[in-house]
Each structure stands twice: as structure tokens, then as C-alpha cells.
Amino acid sequence: MIRIGILGYGNLGRGVELAVAANNDMELVGIFTRRNPDSVKPYGENVAVWPAADLAAHTDDIDVLVLAGGSATDLPEQTPEAARLYNVVDSFDTHANIPEHFAAVDAAAREGGHVAVISVGWDPGMFSVNRVYSGAIMPNGADYTFWGRGVSQGHSDAIRRIPGVVDARQYTVPVPAALEAVRSGSNPELTTRQKHTRECFVVADEGADTAAIEEAIVTMPNYFADYDTTVTFISQEELDRDHAGIPHGGSVIRTGTTGANGENTHVIEYSLKLDSNPEFTGSVLAACARACYRMAQAGETGCKTIFDIAPALLSPLSAEQLRASML
């Protein structure tokens, strides 16, 4: 059994717990939380709950630690710190900052003699793999990625970090005309702003400066500054009633041509429709925890991404079973 620990027990942490329970070769042994441990009630029995401050005290109990914090402020600090102590997996999803995050985590993991797998989920993660596969197969082409319509956990978390914000949900919405143009195979040139809009539903503190909150949202780099963004302030009751779910999804598409004169057009599309973003992301993290464990057992160290993981390392099936049933 691969012994799993989780750092953080919000929506994603609970999704990881459910994913671990669905895998027969894994067991969840403990959860680290910044809350009062007595207030955290795991789904499973016999799961310990420890203060996050005690991270260094349980290295003998855990094979892989899954980090379930946010990319805005949690993971840039937590992942390097944890990688000195454990084999780790995270879902850091600020695409522009992945090289910087990789360098920091790689140095820490090598210092500790561990394997750290970063930026796995569905994008970055599964969409990343499909971009690489389709680009390698069809070099004369262009990549397009569309997200949504769905709730972005990372973007919602970034809004909640703004002073005066009590709660928030952010929806990423593809522009229908852009999606249709890409699927036609016409290889349109689209700016970031032409492909998606962002809708933000925000609960503000009583007396908070809503104009300042809106300005902080629409100008936030890496999150909203490059998009047409609408901000709607609503009550907590409205948010709970109308925006309780966490659906998401999207498509990664490559269009291109083959032939001596590019006379044949091809469209490769990989898409997801997710009822629960955190539960699906947690399932990807669990599969990558298996791969992380196997790489560590093989003596590897340092930071890895989804590009470094062979598909067989993700699967609970043996090589023989994979060849017989999947190939």
C-alpha cells in the first residue's frame, strides 16, 4: 500500500481523499491542516488529522504527500518546504510561473533526496500531455485551449485573497464564435481576450470598498488582466443558492495540415466535462502520487512534471495487463 498524506483539506483536499479511497493500492494515513485539527472530520475512518505546523514530525508515516493548497500564495511556499521532507505532488496551475516554481521545488527535492511532481491536474496536466502529443504528430499546425464554462478553483481562491472579499466564484467562459472557428480547421489567430471571458460573483464584507475590489480583480496579472472580466456583487445566500457546484471542463485542440502542399486538414480534440473540478483534479493527483512513489522507489530524485511520467507509471495495472487490455 502506498501511504498518502494530504496537506490542506478544502475542496481539493477532500477530492484527493475520495480519489485515494477509490484506489486499492493506496491508503490515506493523515491530513495536515492549518485549522483546528478537532474541527476537521475526514470521510474515512482511522485517518489522523495533524496541525500543519507538525509537517516534519510524520516523515516515517507517509510515502507521498499530496499538497492541496492554492497556487496564488500556498504552493509557492509549501511545495519547496514539503519537498525537503517528503515525496510530494502538487497542482500548481499558474502557467506563467511554472518554470520558477519548478526550479525552487527541484532544488528542495534534490536537497532532501525526494521526488516532487508539480503542476498536475487537467490543465496543466492532462491537457499539457495532449498538447505535446498532438504537436509531435502534426508539426504543421496550431494549438488552441478552451476552458469552461466552469468554476476555476484557483481564480476563485485568488479573488478570496483580496481584502474585503468574503467569498467568490469565478467562471471561465469560452467565446462561442472563437471555438467554432477553431473547430472548422481554419487556424484563426486569436488573442487571449478573444478566446475567453471571465465572470466573477463576489460576496463583499459589509462596508467594503466594492470599487476597489473590482479594480483589484480586473487588473490582477496572470488571472484577469488579459480578459474581458465582469464582476457582480451578490449576497452569501445568492452565492450558496446559485453557485454551490464546482463544474468545469474544456478542450485542447490542434488543427493542422499534411500532404505535399498542405492539402489535407486535420483536427485533434481532447475534451473534458466535469461535474466536480476538485474531485477530478484530486483523481489526477492520486494517479500521479502512484507515479511519484514508483519513481522514488527506483531511486530518482528532483522535480518532475507530467512530461516526465510514462503512462504505465500512472496505472495500477501491471505492464502485462496494460499490454493485454489497453494497447
N, C-alpha and C positions, 0 to 999 in steps of 0.2 A: 504493500500500500504506500502511495505517495502521500506524505503528511503535509497538509496545506495549512497555512496561516493566512489571515486576511488583515490588512491594515486599513481601517475605515469601514463603517457599517451604515452607509447611506443606501441609496437605491442600487448603486453598482455593487457595493459590498454584499447586499442581500442577493443580488443576481448571481454573484460568484458562489455564494453558499449553496444556492439551489443547483447550480451547474456542477459543483463538486459532488453533491448528493446523487446526481444522475450518472456519475462515472464510478464503475465498480472497482477501479484500481486506485481510488483516491479517498482520503478521509480528511475532514476539517477538524483540526485539533484545537484551534484557538483564534480569537478575534482580538485585535488591538484597537482601542477606541480612545478618542480624546474626551468622550463623555464620561459620566459616572458609570463605571462598569456594571453596577447594580441595575442601571436603567436599560441595559441592552439585553434583549431576550432573543437569542438565536432561534431559528426554526428547529434545528436539530438538537437532540439530547447529547449530553456529555461533551458539549463544546465549551471550552473555557473562555472567559472574557477578561482581558488584561488591560491595564492602563497603557496608553501609547508610550508613556514615559519608560515603561519596562521593556522596551523593544529588545534591549541587549540581553535580557535575562532568560530568553527561551530559545536560544540558538540550537540547543540539543534536541528540541522537541519538534522542529519544523524542517522539512526538506525544501519547500518553496514557499516564499511569502508573496502573496498577491496584493499589490497596492491598489486601493480603490478610491484614492483621493482625486481632487480636481487638478486639471492641467494648469490653471491660471496661477495658483500660488502653492499648492500642496506638493505636487510631484517634483518640481524642480529642486526642492529641498529634500523631500522624503526619499526619493529613489536612490540618490547617491549615498545618503546616510544608511539606508537599509541594505544596499548592495555590499557594504563593507562587512555586514553581519550575516547575510543570507543570500541564497539564490533567489532572485526576485523577478517578477513580471509586472509591467505597468501598461496603462493605456494612454500615455501622454499623446495628446492629439493636436497640439499647436504646431501645424505643419512647418511653419517658417522657423521654428526654434528647435526642430528635431536634431539637426547637426550639433548644436550647442549642448543639448540635453544628452545626446549620445556620448560626446567627449567627456562630460562630467561623470556620467554613470560608468563609462568604460574604465576611467582611471580608478574609481572607487571599487569596482568589481575586481579589477586585477590586483589592487592592494589587498583585498580580502580573500582572494583566491576563489571567487564565485562567478556564476553565470548570471547575467542580467538581460532579460528580454524586454525591450521597450517598444512602445507605440504599437501595440497590437489591439485589435478590435475589428471593426469592419471598415473604417476609414479614419486614420491609417490602419492597415492590417490587410483584410481580405481584398479590399478594393486595390490596395497597393500591389498585391501579387498579380491581380488581373491586369493592371496597367503594364506590368513588366512582361507578362506572358504575351499579351496581345501586341505590344510594341516589338517584341522579339520576332514574332511570327509575321507581322505585317509592317516592315520598316517604312514603307511609303504611306504614311497616314498621319492622323492627328488624334489626340486623346481628349475626351470630354468627361467630366464628372459632374453629376447632378445629385443633390441631396434633398430628401424630403418628398412631400410635405411631412415634416415631423419635428418633434421636440429635440433640440440639441441640449444634452445634459451639460456639456462644457460651457456653452454660451449662456445657458440659464444660470449656471453657477457663477460665471463672470459678472453677470448683472447683479446677482445677490450680494456680491462683494462690494458693491458701490454703497457708500454711506447713505442712509436714509431709505434703503430698499429692504422690505420685509420678506418678500417672496417674488418669484418671477418665473415665467415660462417663455422660451424663445422658440419660434417655429422658423425653420428654413424652408423656403418655398421655391421650387423651380419655375422659371418663366416658360409657360407652355409653348410659345412660339419658338423659343430657342431649342427646346427639346425636340420639337417636330422637325426643325431644320437639320439638326444633327442626325436624327434617325433616317432622314432622307438620303444621307450619304453625300450631301453637297459640301461637306467640310467648311462650314461657315467659320469666320473669325469672330469670336465672341469675347467681350471683356467680362471681367468678374461681375460687374454690375448688370450686364445684360443676361446673365445666366440665372441669377437667384435674387429674390428679395428676402428680407428678414422681418418677421413680425414679433414684437415683444409685448407681452402682457405683464404689467408690473404692479405690485402692491407696495405702496409707499407708506412710510411712517406718518402718523398724524403730525401735520405741521412741517413735513419735509419739503424742501425746495424741489418741486417736480420738474421745473425748467432745467435746473442744474443736473438732475438725474438723467433727464432725456439727453442733454448735451453730452454728458459723460458716456452714455450708451452709444449714440450715433457717431461719436468721434473716436471710439475705442479701437486702437490699431490691432490688426490680426483677427479681429472679431466682427466689427460692424462698419468701420470707416470706409471700406470699399464697396458697400452695398447700399441700395435704397432700403432704408430701415424705418419702419413705423413703430411708434411707442404708444401703447394705450394703457392708461392707468385704470385699474379696476380694484374692487374690494377683495378681501381674502375669501369671502363667501363665493363671489363670482369665480375666482380662480379655482377654488376647490370643486365647484359645481361643473364648470365648463372645461377645465384643463387638468383634470386629475390623471389622465392617462399619459404614458410616455411612449407613443408610437414613433417610428422613424423608418427610414429606408432610403432608397436611391438607386442610381445606375452609374456604372462606369462603362463608357462606350469608346471604342476606337473604330474610326472609319478610314478606309484606305483603298488602294488600288494595286492590282497585279497585272502582269502582261507586258509585252514589249513596249507598248505605248500607253500603259495605264488604262487599258480599255475595260477592265473588269473591276467593279466596285464591290467592296465587302464591308459589312458592319458586324462588329463583335460587341455584344452587350451582356453584361452581368448585372443583375438587379436583385434587390432585397426589399421585402415588405415586412416590417417588423411590428408586431403588436406591442412589444416591450423592448425598447432600446437597451436598458440596463441588463435585462435578463439575457438578451442575445450577446451583448458585449461580454458579460460575465462568462458565457459559454465559450467564447473565443479565448478569453483569459485562462480558463481552465485547461483547454486543449494545449495552449502554449506553456502552461505550467508543467504539463507532462513532458513536452519537448525540452523545456529548461532543465528538468530533473535528469532526463536522459543525457543531455549534453554535459551536465555536471558529472554524472556517473562515468562518462567517457573521458573525463579529465580536462575538459575545456574550461576556459575562464574568459572573462571580459564581457563586453556588451554585445548583444545580438539584436537584429531586427527580424521581421518576418521573412526577409530575403535570405537569411542565413539558416532557415529551418527547412529541412527536407520534409515533404508531406508525410512520409512514413513516421517521422518522429511525433507528429501530432496525433496519430491514430492509436487507439487501444489495441487494434488488431495486429497480429504478427505479420512479418514480411510474407510468409507463406499464405496467410489468409487474405492479405491485400492482393497478391497476385491472382489468387483463385477467384475472388469475388468483386474486385474493384477495377482490375486492369482491362 
